[in-house]
Amino acid sequence: MIKRLYPVFLSVFVPIFPLLAGEVESLEISANTCEKALEGESPSSVRIRAVDKAVFLALKNLEELEPDRQRLSDYDFNAMVYQLVDDYVEDLSSTVTKSETGKICVDIKGYINPNNIEIVRGQFQNLADEQDQASVAQIADEVNQSLTIKPRDAQNLALVYINDLAYENGTTSHKYALFLKDKIKNNPYYYLTEEKDLADYVITPRFLKGKVDALDATHKRLQMVVVLDVDGLEDDTQSIAQNRFLLFGAEENEQDIAKRLLKKLLEAAGQETVRHIERKEQLKLEQNMLGRKISDDEAV
């Protein structure tokens, strides 16, 4: 969504009235930013991108989030900010401050409660340690990439079965199961199978949430949550989730936008699932070569 960056001016509201015992004053967030139009792009679409960028940057640059910026990776910090924007920004409003050929500038204002920042912060508190472990694993993968053992024949390949997409109301969609299959096929570690009983891994995509909120007379926001439940990675079912929000114009077709976002989330969750399957299958191959089980320390 963010294509170009322009100067952003932020301000944080400081309460001047005393609070009641136990209350925490919400922080006012605001930002001014501009977006250049792409060739053939409508003014409403440019404004949506400008609002999207301004809201994100307003929160991203909050002083209260600086400790999180320091301890998290850029990816996880941005994910944390998106979750705050998605679930906890209150009374968001936007105003066009400049509209000219090829460029639109907007001013956005909203509020966020510090207690809600702490809620989301708690969900990301273990990621810093995980990142340190991931860095070690990444270095090991790069060093040993040329030594990686790949399956030599079909009998060494795992079998993966994909169920139809399940909605919360009990209905299913075979079309999106086919879409997911197309995105994760042709992998050197597994075959896709139509025989569920023979599968080493069973993937069940679930549509958990699709919600549209009207932000103002001209803008709406879509929140969507998709989960892939994977049997076969561990003793228990492992769930791999994708959660996004998307701003769009009130005149745009909600169904078309929702379909595009659903495909994007399914593909992202599918690629993450593939990485988990590849790691487990690679570990099996190495254990077979060594003739013993590899310890957790050796696997890192």
JOQUIJO-V222321 format. One record per pair of residues at least 12 apart in sequence whose ideal C-beta (glycine too) atoms are under 10 Angstrom apart, sorted by sequence separation. I is the first residue (numbers start at 1). J is the second residue. D is the distance in Angstrom with one decimal. If there is no record, write none. Layout:
I,J,D ; I,J,D
This chain:
13,25,7.9 ; 15,27,9.2 ; 34,46,9.4 ; 35,47,7.8 ; 37,49,9.1 ; 65,77,7.9 ; 68,80,6.1 ; 69,81,9.2 ; 94,106,5.3 ; 95,107,4.8 ; 164,176,7.7 ; 165,177,5.7 ; 180,192,9.8 ; 210,222,7.2 ; 211,223,4.7 ; 212,224,9.6 ; 227,239,5.2 ; 228,240,4.7 ; 229,241,9.8 ; 246,258,9.0 ; 286,298,8.8 ; 287,299,9.5 ; 13,26,7.8 ; 14,27,8.7 ; 15,28,9.4 ; 35,48,9.0 ; 36,49,9.4 ; 68,81,8.6 ; 94,107,6.9 ; 95,108,7.9 ; 164,177,4.7 ; 165,178,9.7 ; 210,223,7.4 ; 211,224,7.8 ; 227,240,6.8 ; 228,241,7.9 ; 248,261,9.6 ; 286,299,8.5 ; 13,27,5.9 ; 14,28,8.8 ; 35,49,4.9 ; 36,50,9.5 ; 93,107,8.8 ; 94,108,4.7 ; 95,109,8.3 ; 162,176,9.8 ; 163,177,6.6 ; 164,178,9.2 ; 165,179,8.7 ; 209,223,6.5 ; 210,224,5.1 ; 211,225,9.0 ; 226,240,9.3 ; 227,241,4.6 ; 228,242,8.4 ; 246,260,8.9 ; 12,27,5.5 ; 13,28,2.9 ; 35,50,4.0 ; 65,80,7.8 ; 93,108,6.9 ; 94,109,7.9 ; 162,177,5.3 ; 165,180,7.8 ; 209,224,6.4 ; 210,225,7.9 ; 226,241,7.0 ; 227,242,7.7 ; 246,261,5.7 ; 283,298,9.6 ; 12,28,6.7 ; 13,29,8.0 ; 33,49,9.9 ; 34,50,6.4 ; 35,51,9.0 ; 65,81,7.1 ; 92,108,6.7 ; 93,109,5.4 ; 94,110,9.1 ; 162,178,8.7 ; 164,180,9.9 ; 208,224,8.5 ; 209,225,4.0 ; 210,226,9.2 ; 225,241,6.5 ; 226,242,5.0 ; 227,243,9.3 ; 245,261,9.2 ; 283,299,6.0 ; 11,28,7.4 ; 12,29,6.9 ; 13,30,8.2 ; 33,50,6.1 ; 35,52,8.9 ; 60,77,7.8 ; 92,109,7.4 ; 93,110,7.0 ; 162,179,10.0 ; 163,180,9.8 ; 207,224,8.0 ; 208,225,4.2 ; 209,226,8.5 ; 225,242,7.3 ; 226,243,8.0 ; 244,261,6.4 ; 282,299,9.5 ; 11,29,8.1 ; 12,30,8.4 ; 32,50,9.8 ; 33,51,8.9 ; 35,53,6.6 ; 60,78,7.4 ; 91,109,7.9 ; 92,110,4.0 ; 162,180,5.7 ; 207,225,8.0 ; 208,226,6.7 ; 209,227,9.7 ; 224,242,8.3 ; 225,243,4.8 ; 226,244,8.7 ; 244,262,10.0 ; 246,264,9.2 ; 10,29,7.4 ; 11,30,5.1 ; 31,50,9.9 ; 33,52,10.0 ; 34,53,9.1 ; 35,54,9.0 ; 62,81,8.8 ; 65,84,8.2 ; 89,108,9.6 ; 91,110,5.8 ; 92,111,8.4 ; 162,181,5.5 ; 184,203,8.5 ; 206,225,9.1 ; 207,226,6.0 ; 208,227,5.6 ; 224,243,7.4 ; 225,244,8.2 ; 242,261,9.8 ; 10,30,6.8 ; 11,31,8.4 ; 31,51,9.7 ; 33,53,5.7 ; 34,54,9.2 ; 60,80,9.4 ; 61,81,9.5 ; 90,110,6.3 ; 91,111,5.5 ; 92,112,9.9 ; 161,181,9.9 ; 206,226,7.1 ; 207,227,8.4 ; 223,243,7.6 ; 224,244,5.8 ; 242,262,9.9 ; 244,264,7.4 ; 279,299,8.6 ; 9,30,8.2 ; 10,31,5.6 ; 11,32,9.6 ; 33,54,4.4 ; 59,80,9.3 ; 60,81,4.9 ; 89,110,4.8 ; 90,111,4.5 ; 91,112,10.0 ; 160,181,9.0 ; 205,226,6.8 ; 206,227,4.8 ; 223,244,7.5 ; 224,245,7.8 ; 244,265,6.2 ; 9,31,6.8 ; 10,32,8.8 ; 31,53,8.5 ; 32,54,7.3 ; 33,55,9.6 ; 56,78,8.1 ; 59,81,5.1 ; 60,82,9.4 ; 62,84,8.9 ; 88,110,9.8 ; 89,111,7.2 ; 90,112,6.8 ; 162,184,8.2 ; 181,203,9.4 ; 205,227,7.5 ; 206,228,7.6 ; 222,244,8.4 ; 223,245,4.8 ; 224,246,7.7 ; 242,264,8.2 ; 243,265,8.0 ; 8,31,5.2 ; 9,32,5.0 ; 10,33,10.0 ; 31,54,4.3 ; 33,56,9.8 ; 58,81,9.6 ; 59,82,8.9 ; 88,111,9.3 ; 89,112,5.6 ; 90,113,7.4 ; 180,203,7.5 ; 204,227,8.6 ; 205,228,5.3 ; 206,229,6.4 ; 222,245,6.6 ; 223,246,8.1 ; 242,265,4.1 ; 8,32,6.8 ; 9,33,8.4 ; 30,54,8.7 ; 31,55,7.4 ; 33,57,6.6 ; 57,81,9.0 ; 60,84,9.3 ; 88,112,5.5 ; 89,113,9.9 ; 160,184,7.7 ; 204,228,7.1 ; 205,229,8.0 ; 221,245,5.8 ; 222,246,4.7 ; 241,265,9.0 ; 242,266,7.9 ; 244,268,8.6 ; 7,32,8.1 ; 8,33,4.9 ; 29,54,9.5 ; 31,56,8.9 ; 33,58,8.8 ; 56,81,6.3 ; 59,84,5.5 ; 60,85,9.2 ; 85,110,9.0 ; 88,113,6.9 ; 160,185,9.3 ; 180,205,6.0 ; 203,228,5.5 ; 204,229,4.4 ; 221,246,7.0 ; 222,247,8.0 ; 242,267,9.0 ; 6,32,9.0 ; 7,33,7.6 ; 8,34,9.4 ; 29,55,8.0 ; 31,57,5.6 ; 32,58,9.6 ; 55,81,9.6 ; 56,82,7.1 ; 59,85,5.8 ; 90,116,9.0 ; 177,203,9.0 ; 179,205,9.4 ; 203,229,7.3 ; 204,230,7.9 ; 220,246,9.1 ; 221,247,5.4 ; 222,248,6.6 ; 242,268,5.0 ; 6,33,5.4 ; 7,34,8.3 ; 31,58,3.9 ; 55,82,9.9 ; 58,85,8.8 ; 85,112,8.7 ; 88,115,9.3 ; 89,116,9.1 ; 160,187,8.3 ; 177,204,9.4 ; 202,229,8.3 ; 203,230,5.5 ; 204,231,7.8 ; 220,247,7.4 ; 221,248,7.8 ; 241,268,10.0 ; 242,269,4.6 ; 5,33,8.2 ; 6,34,4.5 ; 29,57,9.6 ; 30,58,6.3 ; 31,59,9.0 ; 56,84,9.6 ; 84,112,6.4 ; 88,116,4.0 ; 177,205,6.8 ; 202,230,7.4 ; 203,231,8.0 ; 219,247,6.0 ; 220,248,5.8 ; 240,268,9.3 ; 241,269,7.0 ; 242,270,9.4 ; 4,33,9.9 ; 5,34,9.7 ; 6,35,7.5 ; 29,58,4.3 ; 31,60,9.6 ; 55,84,9.9 ; 56,85,6.1 ; 59,88,9.2 ; 87,116,7.6 ; 88,117,7.7 ; 158,187,9.2 ; 160,189,9.2 ; 176,205,6.7 ; 201,230,6.2 ; 202,231,4.4 ; 203,232,8.8 ; 219,248,7.4 ; 220,249,7.5 ; 240,269,5.2 ; 4,34,8.7 ; 5,35,9.7 ; 6,36,8.4 ; 28,58,9.7 ; 29,59,6.1 ; 31,61,8.1 ; 55,85,5.6 ; 59,89,7.3 ; 157,187,8.7 ; 160,190,4.8 ; 162,192,6.9 ; 201,231,6.8 ; 202,232,6.3 ; 219,249,6.5 ; 220,250,5.6 ; 239,269,9.6 ; 240,270,8.7 ; 242,272,8.1 ; 2,33,10.0 ; 4,35,6.9 ; 58,89,8.8 ; 88,119,7.8 ; 157,188,8.0 ; 158,189,6.3 ; 159,190,6.6 ; 160,191,7.1 ; 161,192,7.5 ; 162,193,9.2 ; 176,207,8.3 ; 200,231,9.4 ; 201,232,3.7 ; 208,239,9.9 ; 218,249,6.3 ; 219,250,6.4 ; 220,251,9.8 ; 240,271,9.8 ; 241,272,9.4 ; 3,35,7.4 ; 4,36,5.9 ; 27,59,9.5 ; 29,61,9.1 ; 84,116,7.1 ; 87,119,8.8 ; 88,120,7.1 ; 156,188,10.0 ; 157,189,6.7 ; 158,190,4.1 ; 159,191,5.6 ; 160,192,5.4 ; 161,193,5.4 ; 162,194,9.5 ; 172,204,10.0 ; 173,205,8.8 ; 199,231,8.5 ; 200,232,5.3 ; 201,233,7.0 ; 213,245,9.3 ; 215,247,7.3 ; 218,250,5.3 ; 220,252,8.1 ; 222,254,7.3 ; 240,272,5.2 ; 2,35,9.0 ; 3,36,7.8 ; 29,62,6.8 ; 52,85,9.1 ; 83,116,9.9 ; 84,117,6.7 ; 87,120,7.6 ; 156,189,8.8 ; 157,190,5.5 ; 158,191,7.5 ; 159,192,7.9 ; 160,193,6.7 ; 161,194,7.5 ; 163,196,7.8 ; 172,205,9.6 ; 199,232,7.4 ; 200,233,9.8 ; 204,237,8.4 ; 206,239,8.6 ; 208,241,7.8 ; 215,248,9.9 ; 217,250,6.9 ; 218,251,7.9 ; 219,252,9.9 ; 224,257,9.8 ; 240,273,5.4 ; 1,35,9.9 ; 55,89,6.7 ; 58,92,9.8 ; 86,120,9.7 ; 157,191,5.3 ; 159,193,4.3 ; 161,195,7.2 ; 162,196,9.4 ; 172,206,9.9 ; 173,207,8.2 ; 208,242,9.9 ; 209,243,8.1 ; 211,245,9.3 ; 212,246,9.7 ; 216,250,8.4 ; 220,254,7.4 ; 224,258,7.0 ; 3,38,7.6 ; 27,62,7.0 ; 84,119,9.3 ; 158,193,9.4 ; 159,194,9.9 ; 161,196,4.6 ; 172,207,9.8 ; 202,237,9.0 ; 204,239,9.5 ; 205,240,9.9 ; 206,241,9.3 ; 208,243,8.7 ; 215,250,8.9 ; 222,257,6.2 ; 226,261,9.0 ; 238,273,8.6 ; 240,275,9.7 ; 27,63,9.4 ; 83,119,9.5 ; 84,120,5.5 ; 159,195,7.5 ; 161,197,8.7 ; 171,207,9.5 ; 212,248,9.0 ; 214,250,7.2 ; 222,258,6.4 ; 226,262,6.7 ; 240,276,7.4 ; 27,64,7.1 ; 55,92,6.7 ; 80,117,9.3 ; 83,120,5.3 ; 84,121,9.4 ; 151,188,6.4 ; 154,191,7.5 ; 159,196,9.5 ; 161,198,7.9 ; 162,199,9.1 ; 201,238,9.9 ; 203,240,9.1 ; 220,257,9.0 ; 224,261,5.2 ; 226,263,9.8 ; 228,265,9.7 ; 82,120,9.9 ; 150,188,5.7 ; 151,189,6.4 ; 159,197,10.0 ; 161,199,3.7 ; 166,204,6.5 ; 168,206,7.9 ; 169,207,9.5 ; 223,261,9.5 ; 224,262,6.5 ; 226,264,9.2 ; 227,265,9.4 ; 228,266,7.9 ; 238,276,7.2 ; 55,94,8.3 ; 81,120,9.0 ; 150,189,8.0 ; 151,190,8.9 ; 159,198,5.6 ; 160,199,6.2 ; 161,200,8.8 ; 162,201,9.3 ; 163,202,6.8 ; 165,204,8.6 ; 166,205,7.0 ; 167,206,7.8 ; 168,207,6.9 ; 222,261,6.4 ; 226,265,4.1 ; 230,269,9.7 ; 54,94,7.5 ; 80,120,5.9 ; 83,123,7.6 ; 159,199,4.7 ; 160,200,7.1 ; 161,201,7.2 ; 162,202,8.0 ; 163,203,6.8 ; 164,204,8.5 ; 165,205,4.6 ; 166,206,4.9 ; 167,207,4.9 ; 168,208,6.7 ; 224,264,9.0 ; 225,265,8.0 ; 226,266,6.0 ; 228,268,9.9 ; 233,273,8.5 ; 51,92,8.6 ; 79,120,9.8 ; 80,121,7.4 ; 83,124,8.5 ; 158,199,8.3 ; 159,200,5.2 ; 160,201,4.7 ; 161,202,5.0 ; 162,203,4.8 ; 163,204,4.3 ; 164,205,7.9 ; 165,206,7.2 ; 166,207,7.0 ; 167,208,9.1 ; 168,209,7.9 ; 224,265,6.2 ; 226,267,9.9 ; 228,269,4.6 ; 51,93,9.8 ; 52,94,9.9 ; 158,200,4.2 ; 159,201,7.4 ; 160,202,7.9 ; 161,203,7.1 ; 162,204,8.0 ; 163,205,7.1 ; 165,207,6.1 ; 166,208,9.6 ; 168,210,9.3 ; 212,254,5.9 ; 226,268,8.5 ; 227,269,7.2 ; 228,270,6.8 ; 230,272,9.8 ; 234,276,9.4 ; 51,94,4.7 ; 80,123,7.9 ; 157,200,9.2 ; 158,201,6.4 ; 159,202,9.6 ; 160,203,6.6 ; 161,204,9.4 ; 162,205,7.3 ; 163,206,9.2 ; 167,210,9.1 ; 226,269,5.9 ; 230,273,5.7 ; 233,276,5.5 ; 6,50,9.0 ; 10,54,9.7 ; 50,94,8.3 ; 51,95,9.8 ; 79,123,9.8 ; 80,124,5.1 ; 210,254,9.5 ; 226,270,9.9 ; 228,272,8.0 ; 229,273,9.8 ; 232,276,9.7 ; 233,277,7.2 ; 4,49,9.5 ; 8,53,8.4 ; 51,96,9.5 ; 79,124,7.8 ; 212,257,9.0 ; 228,273,5.3 ; 232,277,8.0 ; 3,49,7.2 ; 8,54,7.1 ; 12,58,9.3 ; 48,94,9.5 ; 50,96,8.5 ; 212,258,8.1 ; 230,276,7.0 ; 233,279,9.1 ; 234,280,9.0 ; 1,48,8.8 ; 2,49,7.8 ; 6,53,8.6 ; 10,57,7.6 ; 11,58,9.0 ; 47,94,7.8 ; 50,97,9.9 ; 77,124,8.3 ; 80,127,8.7 ; 230,277,7.9 ; 233,280,6.1 ; 1,49,6.1 ; 5,53,7.9 ; 6,54,9.8 ; 8,56,10.0 ; 10,58,5.9 ; 64,112,8.9 ; 76,124,6.2 ; 79,127,9.0 ; 180,228,8.1 ; 210,258,6.0 ; 228,276,9.9 ; 232,280,8.2 ; 4,53,8.8 ; 8,57,4.9 ; 9,58,9.8 ; 10,59,9.4 ; 12,61,9.4 ; 47,96,6.4 ; 68,117,8.7 ; 72,121,9.9 ; 2,52,7.6 ; 3,53,8.6 ; 8,58,7.6 ; 10,60,9.3 ; 12,62,6.7 ; 46,96,9.9 ; 58,108,6.5 ; 62,112,7.9 ; 64,114,6.6 ; 77,127,9.3 ; 176,226,9.5 ; 1,52,5.2 ; 2,53,5.1 ; 6,57,9.8 ; 10,61,5.1 ; 12,63,6.8 ; 54,105,9.4 ; 55,106,9.7 ; 57,108,9.4 ; 58,109,8.7 ; 59,110,8.8 ; 76,127,5.0 ; 207,258,9.9 ; 210,261,8.6 ; 1,53,7.0 ; 5,57,8.3 ; 8,60,9.3 ; 9,61,9.9 ; 10,62,7.7 ; 12,64,8.1 ; 47,99,8.2 ; 54,106,5.9 ; 56,108,9.9 ; 58,110,7.5 ; 62,114,9.9 ; 65,117,7.2 ; 68,120,9.0 ; 72,124,6.3 ; 75,127,9.6 ; 76,128,8.5 ; 210,262,7.9 ; 8,61,7.1 ; 10,63,9.2 ; 43,96,8.9 ; 46,99,8.9 ; 50,103,9.2 ; 51,104,9.6 ; 53,106,8.9 ; 54,107,7.7 ; 55,108,5.5 ; 59,112,6.9 ; 64,117,6.0 ; 68,121,6.3 ; 71,124,8.9 ; 72,125,9.7 ; 2,56,7.2 ; 50,104,5.5 ; 52,106,9.8 ; 54,108,4.5 ; 55,109,9.8 ; 58,112,9.2 ; 64,118,9.7 ; 67,121,8.6 ; 71,125,8.9 ; 73,127,7.6 ; 76,130,9.0 ; 1,56,8.2 ; 2,57,8.4 ; 29,84,9.8 ; 49,104,8.6 ; 50,105,7.0 ; 51,106,5.5 ; 53,108,9.4 ; 54,109,9.7 ; 55,110,7.0 ; 62,117,8.1 ; 65,120,9.7 ; 72,127,5.8 ; 73,128,8.5 ; 76,131,7.3 ; 207,262,7.1 ; 29,85,9.7 ; 43,99,6.7 ; 46,102,8.8 ; 48,104,9.7 ; 50,106,4.5 ; 51,107,9.6 ; 52,108,9.6 ; 54,110,9.9 ; 65,121,8.5 ; 68,124,7.0 ; 71,127,8.2 ; 72,128,6.3 ; 75,131,9.4 ; 43,100,10.0 ; 46,103,7.8 ; 47,104,5.2 ; 49,106,9.6 ; 50,107,9.8 ; 51,108,5.9 ; 64,121,9.5 ; 68,125,9.4 ; 71,128,4.5 ; 73,130,9.7 ; 205,262,9.7 ; 43,101,9.7 ; 46,104,4.6 ; 47,105,9.5 ; 48,106,9.6 ; 50,108,8.7 ; 59,117,9.2 ; 70,128,9.3 ; 71,129,9.6 ; 73,131,5.4 ; 207,265,9.1 ; 45,104,9.6 ; 47,106,6.3 ; 68,127,9.7 ; 72,131,7.5 ; 207,266,9.2 ; 29,89,7.4 ; 44,104,9.3 ; 46,106,9.5 ; 68,128,9.4 ; 71,131,8.8 ; 205,265,9.5 ; 29,90,9.8 ; 41,102,9.5 ; 43,104,6.3 ; 73,134,8.7 ; 165,226,8.6 ; 166,227,9.6 ; 205,266,6.2 ; 26,88,9.7 ; 28,90,10.0 ; 73,135,9.4 ; 28,91,9.3 ; 29,92,9.0 ; 30,93,9.8 ; 31,94,9.9 ; 32,95,9.7 ; 34,97,8.6 ; 37,100,9.7 ; 39,102,9.6 ; 165,228,9.8 ; 166,229,9.0 ; 26,90,6.7 ; 33,97,9.6 ; 34,98,7.1 ; 37,101,8.0 ; 38,102,9.5 ; 205,269,7.5 ; 26,91,8.9 ; 32,97,6.5 ; 37,102,5.0 ; 163,228,9.9 ; 205,270,8.3 ; 32,98,9.5 ; 34,100,9.9 ; 36,102,5.9 ; 37,103,6.6 ; 162,228,9.1 ; 163,229,8.6 ; 203,269,9.3 ; 35,102,9.9 ; 36,103,5.3 ; 37,104,7.2 ; 203,270,8.0 ; 35,103,7.1 ; 36,104,8.5 ; 163,231,9.9 ; 205,273,9.7 ; 34,103,5.7 ; 35,104,5.9 ; 34,104,6.7 ; 35,105,8.0 ; 160,230,9.4 ; 161,231,9.3 ; 203,273,6.3 ; 33,104,9.8 ; 34,105,4.0 ; 35,106,8.1 ; 161,232,9.4 ; 203,274,9.9 ; 33,105,6.9 ; 34,106,7.6 ; 160,232,8.4 ; 201,273,8.4 ; 32,105,6.7 ; 33,106,6.6 ; 159,232,9.5 ; 32,106,7.4 ; 33,107,8.6 ; 158,232,8.1 ; 203,277,9.1 ; 31,106,8.5 ; 32,107,5.1 ; 33,108,8.2 ; 201,276,9.1 ; 31,107,7.4 ; 32,108,8.2 ; 201,277,5.9 ; 30,107,7.0 ; 31,108,5.6 ; 200,277,8.6 ; 30,108,6.5 ; 31,109,8.5 ; 29,108,7.9 ; 30,109,4.6 ; 31,110,9.5 ; 201,280,8.6 ; 29,109,7.2 ; 30,110,7.7 ; 183,263,8.7 ; 200,280,9.2 ; 201,281,9.4 ; 28,109,6.8 ; 29,110,5.4 ; 30,111,9.9 ; 200,281,8.6 ; 28,110,7.5 ; 29,111,7.0 ; 184,266,9.8 ; 27,110,9.5 ; 28,111,5.6 ; 29,112,6.1 ; 176,259,9.2 ; 179,262,8.9 ; 180,263,9.0 ; 183,266,7.3 ; 184,267,8.6 ; 26,110,9.2 ; 27,111,6.7 ; 28,112,8.6 ; 175,259,9.9 ; 179,263,6.0 ; 183,267,4.8 ; 190,274,8.6 ; 200,284,9.8 ; 26,111,4.2 ; 27,112,5.5 ; 182,267,9.4 ; 183,268,9.5 ; 189,274,8.4 ; 25,111,9.3 ; 26,112,6.2 ; 27,113,7.5 ; 176,262,6.9 ; 180,266,5.2 ; 183,269,9.8 ; 184,270,4.8 ; 26,113,4.6 ; 27,114,6.5 ; 176,263,7.6 ; 179,266,6.4 ; 180,267,7.6 ; 183,270,5.1 ; 184,271,7.3 ; 187,274,6.4 ; 190,277,6.3 ; 25,113,8.2 ; 26,114,7.7 ; 179,267,8.0 ; 182,270,9.6 ; 183,271,7.4 ; 189,277,6.4 ; 190,278,8.4 ; 24,113,6.2 ; 25,114,8.0 ; 26,115,9.1 ; 173,262,9.4 ; 177,266,9.3 ; 180,269,8.5 ; 181,270,9.0 ; 184,273,7.3 ; 189,278,5.1 ; 23,113,9.9 ; 24,114,5.3 ; 26,116,8.8 ; 27,117,8.4 ; 176,266,6.3 ; 180,270,5.3 ; 184,274,5.2 ; 187,277,8.0 ; 188,278,8.5 ; 189,279,9.4 ; 24,115,5.4 ; 179,270,9.1 ; 183,274,8.9 ; 187,278,7.4 ; 189,280,8.8 ; 190,281,6.9 ; 23,115,9.8 ; 24,116,9.5 ; 189,281,4.3 ; 180,273,9.2 ; 184,277,8.9 ; 188,281,9.2 ; 189,282,7.3 ; 24,118,9.6 ; 187,281,9.3 ; 189,284,9.5 ; 13,109,9.4 ; 189,285,8.8 ; 6,103,9.1 ; 165,262,8.5 ; 9,107,9.4 ; 11,109,9.3 ; 13,111,7.7 ; 6,105,8.1 ; 12,112,10.0 ; 165,266,7.7 ; 110,215,9.6 ; 108,215,9.8 ; 162,270,8.9 ; 162,273,9.9 ; 160,273,9.0 ; 160,274,9.0 ; 160,277,7.0 ; 158,277,6.9 ; 158,278,9.6 ; 92,213,9.4 ; 94,215,7.4 ; 95,216,9.4 ; 93,215,7.8 ; 94,216,6.6 ; 96,218,9.7 ; 158,280,8.4 ; 92,215,5.7 ; 93,216,6.3 ; 158,281,5.5 ; 91,215,10.0 ; 92,216,8.2 ; 94,218,8.7 ; 157,281,8.3 ; 86,211,9.9 ; 94,219,6.9 ; 156,281,8.6 ; 89,215,9.8 ; 93,219,9.8 ; 158,284,8.4 ; 92,219,9.0 ; 156,284,8.7 ; 92,221,8.4 ; 156,285,7.1 ; 151,281,7.6 ; 150,281,9.7 ; 151,282,9.5 ; 89,221,9.5 ; 150,282,8.5 ; 156,288,8.6 ; 149,282,7.2 ; 151,284,9.6 ; 152,285,9.3 ; 148,282,6.8 ; 151,285,6.8 ; 86,221,8.2 ; 149,284,9.8 ; 150,285,7.7 ; 85,221,9.1 ; 87,223,8.0 ; 149,285,4.6 ; 86,223,5.7 ; 148,285,8.8 ; 149,286,6.1 ; 86,224,10.0 ; 141,279,9.5 ; 148,286,8.9 ; 86,225,9.8 ; 147,286,9.8 ; 149,288,8.7 ; 149,289,6.1 ; 141,282,9.7 ; 137,279,9.2 ; 144,286,10.0 ; 94,247,9.5 ; 92,247,9.8 ; 87,243,9.2 ; 89,245,9.9 ; 86,243,7.2 ; 86,244,7.9 ; 87,245,8.7 ; 140,298,9.9 ; 86,245,4.2 ; 140,299,9.4 ; 55,215,9.5 ; 83,243,7.1 ; 85,245,6.6 ; 86,246,9.8 ; 140,300,6.8 ; 82,243,8.1 ; 82,244,7.4 ; 83,245,8.9 ; 85,247,9.7 ; 137,299,8.6 ; 82,245,6.8 ; 137,300,5.5 ; 51,215,8.0 ; 79,243,8.6 ; 136,300,6.0 ; 51,216,9.4 ; 79,244,9.9 ; 55,221,9.5 ; 134,300,9.6 ; 48,215,10.0 ; 51,218,9.6 ; 52,219,9.4 ; 133,300,6.8 ; 51,219,6.4 ; 52,221,9.3 ; 48,218,8.8 ; 51,221,9.7 ; 47,218,7.6 ; 48,219,6.4 ; 47,219,7.9 ; 48,220,9.4 ; 48,221,10.0 ; 44,218,6.8 ; 44,219,8.8 ; 56,245,10.0 ; 55,245,9.7 ; 56,247,9.9 ; 55,247,7.9 ; 52,245,9.1 ; 52,246,8.1 ; 53,247,9.7 ; 52,247,4.6 ; 51,247,5.9 ; 52,248,9.3 ; 50,247,9.8 ; 48,246,9.2 ; 49,247,8.2 ; 48,247,5.2 ; 47,247,9.5 ; 48,248,6.0 ; 48,249,5.7 ; 47,249,7.9 ; 45,248,8.6 ; 44,248,9.3 ; 45,249,6.7 ; 48,252,8.7 ; 44,249,4.5 ; 43,249,9.9 ; 44,250,8.7 ; 42,249,8.3 ; 44,251,6.8 ; 45,252,8.5 ; 44,252,8.3 ; 42,251,9.4 ; 42,252,9.9 ; 1,246,8.0 ; 1,247,8.2
